């Protein structure tokens, strides 16, 4: 099972494409990757709201197609986007005014208290099994719950 350190090293390896940097060979993502982000939108019921700026947090965002689609969606809908991953992984993504990059292993070594009860949506796609294997998944989940607004994105 790949660790946070393994992903950091893969993010620096320029011989790997974006899918490989996040731990997938092209054979697993070919023809299916374009379905991931629409599925996330549907499952989380993420919708624009012209009255309020929504906050989305993607924990272990990686640098492949799904997070790039999320970035474009956030740009088009005036969302604030928190991307959490290693600096090495985040360096593969654009810097934009609406993106806050947090280069730490979640939830370690970073003070999230200022975000408690303020996040509308949290995305943890293809990450939790690594947390269960390598870290304290209860602390991970507890911190996610503390970050979410009451009701999440439902208003």
N, C-alpha and C positions, 0 to 999 in steps of 0.2 A: 504494500500500500504506500503510495507516494506521500511524502511529508511536505510541510511548508518549505523546508530547505530545498527539497528536490524540485519543487515548482520554481523557486527562486533561480536555481541553476538552469533549469530549462528555459526560463524567460530570457536569460542572457545568451542562449545558444542560437546564434544566427543561422545555423544550418537547419533549424527546425522551423516549420511554418506555424501559424497561430494556433491551429488545432493541436499540433504536437506539443506546443508550449504549455497547453492546458491539460495535457495527458491523454489526448485522443489521437489515434491514427486516422488518416483521412477516410479509411474504409468504414469507420464507425459514424462519421459525420456526413459523408458524401450523400447528397440527396435527402438528408434529414435535417441538417443544421438550420435551414431556412424555416423550419416548423417550430423551432424551440421558442423563439421570442413571441410569436403570436400565441403559443400555448401558455406562456407565462402571463401575458396580458389578459388572456381569457380566465385563467385560474385565479388570478389576483383581482380581477375585475378593475384593472387600472384604466381610468378614464380621465380625460382632461376636465378641468373645472376652471372656467374663466374668472371665477370669483376668488379663488385661492391658489396660491402656489403650493403644489404638492411636493413632498420630500420622499424620494425613493432611495433606499440603501441597498447596494448589491455587495454582499459579503463573499469574498473569494471570487471576484468578478472575472478574473482571467483577462485574456486579450483577444478572444476569438469572436466570431460572428454575433453571438447573442448579446454580448455587452456593447458591441458596436451598433447594433440595432437599438439597444436601450438608449445609448447616447443620442442617436438621431431622434428617437421618439421624445426624449427629454428636451432636446433643442426645439423641436417643433411645438411642444406643448408647455413651454416655460416652466418646467419642473426643476427643482434642485436635486442634484444627483450626488450621492455619497458613494464612492467606489473604494472598497477596502480589499487590499491585497498587498503583496510585497512591493517595495519600490521598484524592483527589477521588472515585475509584471506590469505595474502601472505606467512605467516608462514607455511601454509599447502602445499606450493609449494617448489620444490628444489631450491637450490642456485647453479647457474652455471655461468661460466665466461662471457657468452654472454647475460645474463639476468640482467637488471637493474630494481630493484624493487623500486617503488615510493609509499610509504605508506601514501597517502593523498586522501581525497575526491577531485576528479577532478572537476574543475581546481583550487580549493581553497588551500591556504596555501602552495603553492609550486611555485617556479620561473621557468617557462617553457621557458623563453625567449631564452636561449641557444639552444633550440631545434626548434625554429621557422624556418619554411621552410626547415626542414631537415628530416621529417618523410615520409617514402614512403607509408605506409598503416596504417590506424587507424581502429581498430575493436571496435565496441560498440554493443556487442551482448546482447540482453535482458536487456538493461540498460536504454535506453532513456525514457521510460515511468516512471521510478522512478525519473529521473531528472526533468521531466516536473511536476511531483507531488510535489517534495520536494525542488527543487532548481531553479536557474535561468538558464533555458535551452538555452536562447540566449547567455549568457556568455559561457556556455558549448560548444555550436556549434561554436561560434566565435573563441574560443581558439583552437578547433579542426582544423578549417580552417587555422589559423595562423601557426599551427604546420606542416601541410602538405606541401610537396614540390609542386611546380607548376606542375600540371598534376598527382599528386600522384605517384603511382608506374609505370605509363606509361613513357617510355623514348624514 
